[in-house]
Amino acid sequence: MKVNQSNNEMSNIALKTSGTQKNKADNANKKSTSINGNSLKITNDPMSVKRAQAKKQALKIIGDAYDADKKIDDDLETRRGKIRQYKEVIGENRKAIKDLEGQRKALRDEYGVDPDSQEEKNLELLAKEKESHFAGSKTILSYEEQLRVKEIKEKGLTEYQERSLELKGYEEPYAADEYEARQGVVTENAIIVKTKLERLKDDPMVDANKEAENIMDEANKDIAQIAMAEAKDYVEEKQEEEKEKAKEQKEKAEELQEKIDEAKARRKEEEKFTEDIIENAQEISGPGSKIQEAQQEVKDMMNRMKLVEEDVKGTKVDEKL
């Protein structure tokens, strides 16, 4: 027994050593191939798989909504940047027009024209008529003003008026750029306002969060169903095992009862045989019998009795079993 135990211990040590070396080799292979064993275990669990899939889907929905929302924010910021640029253009053109107006005033001083003179008033009307033709101009001449302009032109312009109107004409490209920039500001502001209103009506992040919550709720319901199904299978499996155990115990009880019945039958045979011995012994001890024959018959009976005792012992052992 000690030799066998030593051999078993040596075998166990050898197995542990080989197993350790195998584990080291396996760990090295896992590191080299970057395989995560935990992830492999998850795939074998239906509830974990369902939960992971739902979480991945929910995160994707939220991520897509965030990306879409960020694109809107980026677009709004781009439009605000354009508005700042347009305002810079407006400021630059207003400054250029103001400089030209300053040159016209300097020209009036150069010619010594009185600001309240008829010449200056006629010039202001001619300048208004020229400005009415600028892009985006809101200046409009009345019918009487149009007739007055026609009359002034027919009489002819002074040198001062011609030079001043020439400077006025230089304002036209700056006025056109200013008008275009103002239109750009209006357009971008309108888009920004519309986008904000649409966002208030339907916020993509809020909708995405609701959808993600719905997905997780559905997943939890499915997980609960899976858990119930697994629990049911477990209970049925345990019930089946209990049935098998009960069946085995019943079979063993029946076998034991058979052995007990057999032992009882043997005991009855033993009792009957003992009674026969006693009767025979009484007959042998009666008158006219031969002593030697009687002794031999009793001896034979006792030998037979010894065999019966061994059977009885065996029966008792069977009963204990």
Beta strands, then each sheet from edge to edge (+ up, - down):
end
